[in-house]
Amino acid sequence: MQRTSPAMRPRDPNSRFGVDQVNVKTAHKTIGYLATGGTISSTPASAGAGVTPSLTAEDLIAAAHPETDGVAFVAEQISQLASSSFDFRLLRTLHGRVTHLAREGVDGIVITQGTDTLEETAFFFNSVWDRTTPVVLTGAMRNPGEIGADGARNLRTAVAVASDPAFVGLGPLVVMNDEVFAAGAVRKAHTSAVDAFVSTAGTAIGMVTEGTPRLFSTPRRSDPQRYGAGDPKVALYRCSLGDSDDILRMIEDGDFDGLVIEGFGGGHVPAWQMPTIERIAGRMPVVLSSRTGQGSVLERTYGFPGSETDLRRHGLVPSGTLNGLQARILLWILLSRSAGPQEIREAYAAC
């Protein structure tokens, strides 16, 4: 059997997918695979050195041995980065390649990346993906050289989910540690554990057992959003006990296009920050989230200075159930197409 990789050979001009294909004679499913780097691909450059992304898409496919499941791959190396260096330009590139693969008729698409920002990539795709083709994101918590490395298994289970008709039309998904999460309701909750990813909705929507995916529930999704040509600068500020308004004033004086505030509890800020926040809200959209990371932002329970009621009165937009990271991604999408105040409010009201 021959494997090919865009990282090692020129693109095949005869391929309708525009990238090289890993051909399996008995394949009954075709999976698009986009590799971007991350722990799953990281090895040491020299003895005693820390690991860095280096393994290619072809290497990772070989390690996972998914050819026994009758899958043919359309593999492409998009980048070789730690996901802490991802930006919105790369997310646009990924979305473009995923859209191309879906149009060409693959059965599903898998993206591997570092877990540092996997939840943000996942929420981006959850917000913009408007097709039924499954898009599954995965990665690894342990690099391939560690005992108990999880990358090959995670890739194999992600391929199983992307190939399964039961997951068509459910929106983007995240597969880690045999669990299947809705991409719009997942976060990384531990720095290094293999079960680091948890659902913000309370539970995973499925499991992969003995290589067989099982769907437990259908995730709820808001209508997909369209991003534009702009690249807005959106700040994220997290409230902390006794903090001054110095950082907020730096945001006010900077060239930002929008701000997300992670408030205390149900969505509260220190009373002494209100004058600065009011001024910022007068010149850019400001979205109110909660630093708790789970639950809906309150809208009308408390009335003290700096409460959610006070903030709404001064123009802040409640983020609904979105945490600060998610709210920032959505605000970037909206501002990239120059969405107005009413459109922004409606988008968050649906979350």
C-alpha positions as CSV (number, residue, x, y, z in Angstrom):
1,M,0.0,0.0,0.0
2,Q,1.3,3.4,-0.9
3,R,0.8,6.5,1.3
4,T,1.4,10.0,0.0
5,S,1.6,13.3,1.8
6,P,1.6,16.9,0.5
7,A,4.5,17.6,2.9
8,M,6.7,15.1,1.0
9,R,5.4,15.2,-2.6
10,P,4.0,17.8,-5.0
11,R,0.2,17.9,-5.3
12,D,-1.2,15.5,-7.7
13,P,-2.6,17.5,-10.7
14,N,-5.0,14.6,-11.5
15,S,-6.6,14.6,-8.1
16,R,-10.0,16.2,-8.0
17,F,-9.3,17.1,-4.4
18,G,-6.3,19.2,-5.3
19,V,-4.1,17.3,-2.8
20,D,-2.5,13.9,-2.7
21,Q,-4.5,10.9,-1.7
22,V,-3.7,8.0,0.5
23,N,-5.2,5.2,-1.5
24,V,-6.7,2.0,0.0
25,K,-8.0,-0.6,-2.4
26,T,-10.8,-1.7,-0.1
27,A,-11.8,1.8,1.1
28,H,-15.5,2.5,1.4
29,K,-15.1,5.9,3.0
30,T,-13.0,8.9,2.1
31,I,-11.8,11.2,4.9
32,G,-10.2,14.6,4.4
33,Y,-7.4,15.0,6.9
34,L,-5.8,18.4,7.7
35,A,-2.8,18.3,10.0
36,T,-1.6,21.5,11.7
37,G,1.0,20.4,14.3
38,G,0.5,20.3,18.0
39,T,1.5,17.8,20.7
40,I,0.1,15.0,18.6
41,S,2.9,15.6,16.1
42,S,5.7,16.7,18.5
43,T,9.1,15.0,18.9
44,P,12.4,16.2,20.3
45,A,14.8,17.9,17.9
46,S,17.7,16.5,19.9
47,A,18.4,14.4,22.9
48,G,17.2,16.2,26.0
49,A,15.4,18.9,24.1
50,G,11.8,19.8,24.5
51,V,9.4,18.4,21.9
52,T,8.2,20.5,18.9
53,P,5.7,19.8,16.1
54,S,7.5,17.7,13.4
55,L,5.5,14.6,12.4
56,T,3.6,15.0,9.1
57,A,0.0,14.0,8.2
58,E,1.4,10.9,6.6
59,D,3.3,10.0,9.8
60,L,0.2,10.4,11.9
61,I,-2.0,8.3,9.6
62,A,0.6,5.5,9.7
63,A,0.7,5.6,13.5
64,A,-3.0,5.4,13.8
65,H,-3.4,2.4,11.4
66,P,-6.9,3.5,10.4
67,E,-6.5,1.8,7.0
68,T,-7.9,-1.4,8.6
69,D,-11.2,0.4,8.8
70,G,-11.5,0.7,5.1
71,V,-10.8,4.5,4.9
72,A,-9.0,6.4,2.2
73,F,-7.4,9.7,3.1
74,V,-7.1,13.0,1.4
75,A,-4.3,14.4,3.5
76,E,-2.9,17.9,3.7
77,Q,-0.3,19.5,5.9
78,I,-1.7,23.0,6.6
79,S,1.0,24.1,9.1
80,Q,3.4,22.7,11.6
81,L,2.7,24.9,14.6
82,A,2.0,24.8,18.3
83,S,-1.7,25.9,18.5
84,S,-0.7,28.8,20.9
85,S,0.5,30.4,17.6
86,F,-2.7,30.1,15.8
87,D,-4.4,33.2,14.5
88,F,-7.6,34.1,12.6
89,R,-5.8,33.9,9.3
90,L,-5.0,30.3,9.9
91,L,-8.7,29.6,10.9
92,R,-9.8,31.2,7.6
93,T,-7.3,28.9,5.7
94,L,-8.6,25.8,7.6
95,H,-12.2,26.8,6.8
96,G,-11.4,27.3,3.2
97,R,-9.7,23.9,2.9
98,V,-12.5,22.1,4.8
99,T,-15.1,23.7,2.6
100,H,-13.2,22.6,-0.5
101,L,-13.1,19.0,0.7
102,A,-16.8,19.0,1.6
103,R,-17.6,20.3,-1.9
104,E,-15.5,17.5,-3.4
105,G,-17.6,14.9,-1.6
106,V,-15.5,13.5,1.2
107,D,-17.5,11.6,3.7
108,G,-16.0,13.4,6.7
109,I,-13.1,15.7,7.7
110,V,-10.6,15.4,10.6
111,I,-8.4,18.2,11.8
112,T,-5.5,17.6,14.2
113,Q,-4.1,20.5,16.2
114,G,-2.5,21.4,19.5
115,T,-4.9,21.4,22.4
116,D,-4.0,24.8,23.7
117,T,-6.5,26.5,21.5
118,L,-8.5,23.5,20.3
119,E,-11.7,24.8,22.0
120,E,-11.4,28.1,20.2
121,T,-10.9,26.5,16.8
122,A,-13.8,24.2,17.6
123,F,-16.1,27.1,18.5
124,F,-15.1,29.0,15.4
125,F,-16.1,26.0,13.2
126,N,-19.3,25.5,15.2
127,S,-20.2,29.2,14.5
128,V,-19.5,29.2,10.7
129,W,-19.9,25.6,9.4
130,D,-23.0,25.5,7.3
131,R,-22.7,22.0,5.7
132,T,-23.8,18.5,6.9
133,T,-20.4,16.9,6.3
134,P,-18.9,16.0,9.7
135,V,-15.9,18.0,10.8
136,V,-14.1,16.4,13.8
137,L,-11.2,18.1,15.7
138,T,-8.8,16.1,17.8
139,G,-5.3,16.3,19.2
140,A,-3.2,14.8,22.0
141,M,-2.4,15.5,25.6
142,R,0.8,13.4,25.5
143,N,3.4,13.5,22.8
144,P,4.2,10.3,20.8
145,G,7.4,9.6,22.8
146,E,5.6,9.4,26.2
147,I,4.3,6.3,27.8
148,G,0.6,6.1,27.3
149,A,0.6,8.6,24.4
150,D,-2.9,9.2,23.3
151,G,-2.5,10.8,19.8
152,A,-2.8,7.8,17.6
153,R,-5.9,6.5,19.4
154,N,-7.5,10.0,19.3
155,L,-6.9,10.2,15.6
156,R,-8.3,6.8,15.0
157,T,-11.5,7.4,17.0
158,A,-11.9,10.8,15.3
159,V,-11.8,9.1,11.9
160,A,-14.4,6.6,13.1
161,V,-16.7,9.4,14.1
162,A,-16.2,11.3,10.9
163,S,-16.9,8.2,8.9
164,D,-20.1,7.3,10.8
165,P,-23.4,8.3,9.1
166,A,-25.0,8.9,12.6
167,F,-22.9,12.0,13.0
168,V,-23.8,13.6,9.7
169,G,-25.5,17.0,10.1
170,L,-24.7,17.4,13.8
171,G,-22.3,20.2,13.3
172,P,-18.5,20.2,14.1
173,L,-17.4,17.8,16.9
174,V,-14.4,17.3,19.2
175,V,-13.2,13.8,19.9
176,M,-10.7,13.3,22.8
177,N,-10.1,10.3,25.1
178,D,-12.9,8.2,23.4
179,E,-15.5,11.0,24.1
180,V,-17.4,12.9,21.5
181,F,-18.2,16.6,22.3
182,A,-20.3,19.2,20.5
183,A,-17.8,21.8,19.3
184,G,-19.9,24.6,20.7
185,A,-19.9,23.2,24.2
186,V,-16.4,22.0,25.0
187,R,-13.4,23.4,27.0
188,K,-10.0,22.3,28.1
189,A,-10.2,21.9,31.9
190,H,-6.8,20.5,32.8
191,T,-3.3,21.3,31.7
192,S,-2.0,17.8,31.1
193,A,-4.6,15.0,31.9
194,V,-5.7,12.8,29.0
195,D,-9.3,13.6,30.1
196,A,-8.6,17.3,30.0
197,F,-11.6,18.1,27.8
198,V,-15.1,18.5,29.3
199,S,-18.5,19.5,28.1
200,T,-19.9,22.9,29.2
201,A,-23.3,21.4,28.6
202,G,-22.8,18.8,31.3
203,T,-21.9,15.7,29.3
204,A,-20.4,14.3,26.1
205,I,-22.8,13.6,23.3
206,G,-21.2,10.3,22.4
207,M,-18.5,7.7,23.1
208,V,-16.3,5.5,21.0
209,T,-16.2,1.9,22.4
210,E,-14.2,-0.8,20.8
211,G,-13.8,1.4,17.7
212,T,-17.6,1.9,17.3
213,P,-19.0,5.4,17.8
214,R,-22.2,5.7,19.8
215,L,-24.4,8.8,19.8
216,F,-26.2,9.6,23.0
217,S,-27.8,13.0,22.2
218,T,-28.1,15.6,19.5
219,P,-26.4,19.0,20.2
220,R,-28.2,22.3,20.0
221,R,-26.7,24.8,17.5
222,S,-27.4,28.4,16.7
223,D,-27.7,29.3,13.0
224,P,-24.3,29.4,11.3
225,Q,-22.7,32.9,11.0
226,R,-20.8,34.3,8.0
227,Y,-17.5,36.0,8.5
228,G,-16.3,38.8,6.3
229,A,-13.0,40.2,4.9
230,G,-12.1,42.3,7.9
231,D,-9.7,41.3,10.7
232,P,-11.1,43.1,13.8
233,K,-9.0,43.5,17.0
234,V,-11.1,42.1,19.9
235,A,-9.9,42.3,23.5
236,L,-10.7,40.0,26.3
237,Y,-10.6,41.4,29.8
238,R,-11.1,39.2,33.0
239,C,-12.2,40.8,36.2
240,S,-10.3,40.1,39.4
241,L,-10.7,41.2,43.0
242,G,-9.5,44.7,43.7
243,D,-8.3,45.4,40.1
244,S,-8.0,49.0,39.0
245,D,-9.3,50.2,35.6
246,D,-5.8,50.6,34.2
247,I,-6.0,47.7,31.7
248,L,-9.5,48.9,30.6
249,R,-8.1,52.4,30.0
250,M,-5.4,50.9,27.9
251,I,-8.1,49.1,25.8
252,E,-10.0,52.4,25.6
253,D,-6.9,54.2,24.3
254,G,-5.9,51.4,21.9
255,D,-7.0,50.5,18.4
256,F,-9.5,47.8,19.4
257,D,-12.7,47.2,17.6
258,G,-14.5,45.3,20.3
259,L,-14.2,44.1,23.9
260,V,-15.4,41.0,25.8
261,I,-15.5,41.4,29.6
262,E,-15.5,38.2,31.8
263,G,-17.3,39.5,34.8
264,F,-17.6,38.1,38.3
265,G,-20.4,35.5,38.9
266,G,-23.5,36.2,36.9
267,G,-21.8,39.1,35.1
268,H,-20.6,41.8,37.5
269,V,-17.7,44.3,37.6
270,P,-16.2,46.6,40.3
271,A,-18.3,49.7,40.7
272,W,-15.2,51.9,40.2
273,Q,-14.7,50.5,36.7
274,M,-18.1,51.6,35.5
275,P,-17.1,55.1,34.1
276,T,-14.4,53.6,31.9
277,I,-16.6,50.7,30.8
278,E,-19.3,53.2,29.9
279,R,-16.9,55.2,27.8
280,I,-15.6,52.1,26.0
281,A,-19.2,51.0,25.3
282,G,-19.8,54.3,23.6
283,R,-17.2,53.7,20.9
284,M,-17.2,49.9,20.4
285,P,-19.3,46.8,21.0
286,V,-18.8,45.4,24.5
287,V,-20.0,41.9,25.4
288,L,-20.5,40.7,28.9
289,S,-19.6,37.2,29.8
290,S,-18.8,35.4,33.1
291,R,-15.4,34.2,34.4
292,T,-17.1,31.1,35.9
293,G,-17.0,29.5,32.4
294,Q,-20.4,27.9,32.7
295,G,-24.0,29.0,32.9
296,S,-25.9,31.9,31.4
297,V,-25.0,35.5,32.1
298,L,-27.7,37.1,34.2
299,E,-29.7,40.0,32.8
300,R,-32.1,41.4,35.5
301,T,-31.4,39.9,38.9
302,Y,-29.1,42.4,40.6
303,G,-29.2,46.2,40.6
304,F,-26.1,47.5,42.4
305,P,-23.5,49.6,40.6
306,G,-21.5,47.3,38.3
307,S,-24.3,44.6,38.2
308,E,-25.5,43.0,35.1
309,T,-28.5,45.4,35.1
310,D,-26.2,48.4,35.4
311,L,-23.9,47.1,32.6
312,R,-26.8,46.4,30.3
313,R,-28.2,49.9,30.9
314,H,-24.9,51.2,29.6
315,G,-25.0,49.2,26.4
316,L,-23.2,45.9,27.2
317,V,-24.5,42.8,25.4
318,P,-25.0,39.7,27.4
319,S,-23.2,36.7,25.9
320,G,-25.9,34.1,26.9
321,T,-24.2,30.8,27.7
322,L,-20.9,31.6,25.9
323,N,-17.8,31.9,28.0
324,G,-15.3,34.7,27.4
325,L,-13.2,32.8,24.8
326,Q,-16.3,31.8,22.8
327,A,-17.8,35.3,23.0
328,R,-14.6,36.8,21.7
329,I,-14.6,34.4,18.7
330,L,-18.2,35.3,17.9
331,L,-17.6,39.0,18.2
332,W,-14.6,38.7,15.8
333,I,-16.8,36.9,13.3
334,L,-19.5,39.5,13.5
335,L,-17.2,42.5,13.3
336,S,-15.3,41.0,10.4
337,R,-18.4,41.6,8.3
338,S,-19.1,45.0,10.0
339,A,-22.3,43.7,11.8
340,G,-24.3,46.5,13.5
341,P,-25.5,46.7,17.1
342,Q,-28.8,45.0,16.5
343,E,-27.3,42.2,14.6
344,I,-24.7,41.7,17.3
345,R,-27.4,41.6,20.0
346,E,-29.5,39.1,18.1
347,A,-26.5,36.8,17.5
348,Y,-25.7,36.6,21.3
349,A,-29.4,36.3,22.2
350,A,-29.5,33.1,20.2
351,C,-26.6,31.6,22.3
